Amino acid sequence: MATNKTIFLHIGCEKTGSTSLQEFLCDNAEALERQGFHYPRDGKLPYVEGSGHFPVAGALLPEASVREFVSKEKDQLRGLALDQLVEDLRVRPDNVILSCEHFSSRVRRSDELSMLKDLMLGTGKDVRIVCYIRDPISLARAAYSTGIRVERRSPLDIREINPEIFYFNALEILRLWADVFGKNNLIVKEYNTELLANGDICEDFCQSIGIDTQGFAASSRKNASLASNHLEILRRVNTHLPTPGESLEEWRSTRPLRTALANHAPKLSAENQLHEDLSWVLSSFETAHREIERFFLPQGLSSKWFDSAPDASAETKETELSKPDLEFSDSELLDAAVLWMINLSRALAEAKEHEKSTERSLNALKEREKSLEREIVICENKISQKNSEIEQLKADTKELRKQLEHSKRYPWKYLRESFRQRIEDRQERG
C-alpha cells in the first residue's frame, strides 16, 4: 500500500533561528527536490513572502488583526493564500515543507488551528509539526533586541518573563498544537546550540525529518547583535516613531529608517540588556517545564530551563526584581550617539559618492545610447540603399531573362539586332 507524503509544518518558535532555516531551505530548494521534498519559494505565489510562508499565518488570523509581519501587497491577497496553497499541495507528488515562526506566536486559537489542519489534510497528505522551543531567559533577551529594532518603546521589565505570558510559556504553545494535530504528530526540539546537530539549526531540522544535507549550500546568515547602549538609544528613537498598532501604514514607511540605524550602529561588544544571571526567574516555570519533559521531551530539558538557585529567599528575589535594568548616564548615551552619528555620516557620504558614480555611469550610458542611435540610423540608411539596389538588380535580372527567352524563341531577330548594335558601335568609334 502506498504511503502518504507528508507536510512538515515548521512553526518556530520565534527567536530559534527560523530566518536562517528558511533562507537555507530556499538556497537548497533544488537539492531538496532531488530528495523528494518541496519547499515553496516562488515570490509570485500569494502564500510565499521572502523566504518563508508568512501570508499563511496571516490568513488564519481574525480580520481585525494587525499583520505587520506580512507586506501590504501580500496581505491584500490573503483571501487567496490558503486556497492557492491547498490547490498547489494537492498536485505535489512529494513531501512539502512550510515554515513560519508566527504560527507559534500569533495563531493562538484552537479553531484557527483546526481550520489549518482541515486544509492541510484536505491535500491528501499527512501533517507533522516541527517546533523548536527556547528557554525563557535567552528568549527574553533575543526578543527584546528584536522588539527594539521593530517598534518597542518600553524598557524590559524582568517581571514580563513569567508563565502567564503565552509567548514565554512553551508548554501552552505545545499543548495547543498537540490538542489539534495530536501529540504524536509533533516533533519537539530544544533550541540550544550545544544540543543541535553540529550546533546548527539547519542541519538539525533536516536530520529531524530525514534529509541528507551532504552537498548542500551552508547557511550564511548571521544576526548582528547590538550593544545595550545602542538598544537604549533605539528604544528612545522609537518613542518618536509610530507603532503598527497606531498606524500600520506609517510604521511600514519608517522601517527603512530603523533598519538603517541598526545597520550602522558602532561595532562595540554586545552587552547583555538583562542581569547576568536570571535563572531564579525560572522558579515560576518549574511546573510547566517539568510537564514539557513529561509529555514532549522525555530526554529532558537542559539546565537553562531551571532555577539554579532554588533555595534563594523570597526577599532576595524580590530585591532582584526591584533592580532597574541596565542604566546609562547621559554622557554614556551621548558618546554612543556621537559614534552612531559618525557612522551614519560616513554611510551618507558613501551613498552620495555612489550616487555620483552611478550618475556618471548613467550619463555615459546615455551618451553611448545616443551614439548607438546615430549608428542605427546610418545602418538603416545603408540597408535602405542596399535594398533599393537589390530591387534594381531584381528588375534588371528579370529584364535580362525576358530578353534571353526572346532570343531563344526568335534567334534571327536577336542576330539582326546584334549586327545592328555592332554597326552602331563601330560608327560611334569613328
Order of alpha helices (4+ residues) and beta strands (2+ residues): beta-alpha-alpha-beta-alpha-alpha-alpha-beta-alpha-alpha-beta-alpha-alpha-beta-alpha-alpha-alpha-alpha-alpha-alpha-alpha
